[in-house]
Amino acid sequence: MDALLRIRRSLLSVADRLSWLPPTLARAAIGVVFAGTGWGKLHNLDKITAFFAELGIPAPGFNAVLVSSAELICGVLILVGLLTRLASLPLIVVMVVAILTAKRGDIGGLSDLLGFTETAYVVLLAWLATAGPGPLSLDRLALRALGATAGPQGPQRPPSQAAPAHN
């Protein structure tokens, strides 16, 4: 039994040392995909506008520019880990709209919905929005430069720099 506990402790120790890896890989995957699709869409706005018009999306020209720009800008922000939580939100909206418009006819049941790549993106983006970008990010560097740490309640100043309590 002691051997199993030692193995468990060792595995948990390794997992703890590698905890920076999942958010970094998620950000890299999401960031590269969205920056690439945003760039591609911005260079093919006529085609994207026509596709949005076919889907019945209102103001297809405006929305083509909006979606393309959001994908590019938010994808780059997520890739470098800057404003990750905020940048995830517009992309979640874009993916939900994509599912409700372009993929709606392909939904025959829950397994179809869960099998969409767009759904996997929503899940990863929701995780990044709630868990944050991880330690290997510009967000973390910015917090350190400001002398703050990110805790469950958000950025906090060290006790030596905390504001005086009001009685």
N, C-alpha and C positions, 0 to 999 in steps of 0.2 A: 504494500500500500504506500509506503514511503517513496518507493521508486516512482510510482505513478504521480504522486504529488510533486516530486522534483521535476519530472518531465513536464507536467502541466505548468509549473512555475517557469521553467525554461522557455516553453512555447509562448506563454503570455509575455515574458520579457522580450522575446524576439518580436512578437506582434506589437508590443508597445513601442519598441524602437523603430518599427516600420510604419507607425500610424500616420506619418506624413505622406506616405505613398498613395493611398486611395484617393484623397481629395486632389492631389497633384495630377494623378492619371485621369481622373474624371474631368478636371478643368482642361487638361490638354486635349482630351478627346472631344469634349463639347466645344471648346474654343476653336480648335482647328476646323471642325465641321461647320460651325456657324460662320466663322470668318470667311471660309471658302465659299459657302453658298451665298452669303451676302455679297461678296465681291463679284461672284458670277452673275447674280441677279442684277446688280447695279450696271453691269456691262451688257445686259440683255433686257432692259426695261420694257421694250416694245413687246417682246415675247411674254414676259411676266404679266404685263398689263392685260394682254389678250387672254391669258390663262385665268387671271382673276375675274375678267369680264365673263368668261365661260362659266365660272363657278358662281356667278351672281353676287360677287363681293361688291358692295357699294364703292363708288369713287375708285375704280380699279387703278387708275394712273397714280393717284395720291397714295393709295395703300401699297402699290408695288414699290414706290420709293420708300415709304415708311418701313415696310417689312424688310426690304433689302438693306436699308441703312441700319435698322435695329439689329439684324443678324450680323452685319459686319462689325459695328461698333461694340455691341454687347459680347460678341464672340471674342474679339480682341481683349476686351476688359476681363472676361472670364479666363482667357488663356494666360494672362499675366497675373491674375489674381488681384485685380484692382476693382473695388466696388462690386465684388462678386455677388453678394446677396442681392443688391439692387439690380444688377445687370441680368440676373437670372429671371426676374419677373416678366419683362417684356417678351423674352423668348418662350416662357411658359405659355403666355397668351397667344403668341404666334403658332405654337404647336397645337394648342387646343383648337384654335380656329382652323388650322390645317386638317385636323381630324374631323371637325364638324362640317367642313366644306368638301375638301378633296377626297377624304377617305370615308365619308358617311355611307356611301353605297356599298363599301366593302365590309361593313360591320354586320355580321350575321349573328354575333353573340359575343359574350365576354372574352372568350379566347381569341377572337379576331382582334378586338380592341387592344387586348394586352399584348398581342403579337406585333403591333405596329412599331416601327422604329421611332415614330413620333412619341409614342407612349413611353418608350424607354428614355427618350430625351427629357420628357416631362418629369419622370421619376428622378433622373440624375440632377436636373435643374432644381427640383424641389429639395433634394438633399443638399445641394450646394447653397441654396437660399436659406436653409434652416441651420445647417452645420457650419457653414462658412468655408472659406477657401483653403484652410489648412495653414500650417506654419511656413511653407515654402511659397510665399505670395507677397505681392506688393502691399496688400492690405496689412499684413503682419509687420512688414518693414515700416510702414507709415505709423502704425500704432507705437512701435518701439521708438521711432524718431520723436514722437510726441510725448514719450514717457508714460504711455498708458498701456494697459494690458486688456485683453479681451476676455471677459468672464461671462457667466450666464446672463448677467444684466447688461452686457455690452461693455464698451470701453470704460475703464475706471482708472483714476489716477492713483499712484502709490500713496500710502497713508501720509507721507511727509508733505505731499502736495495737495491733499484733499482740502476741499472747502470747509470752513468752520461750520460746525453744527449750529442750527438755529434752535433756541429754546423757546 
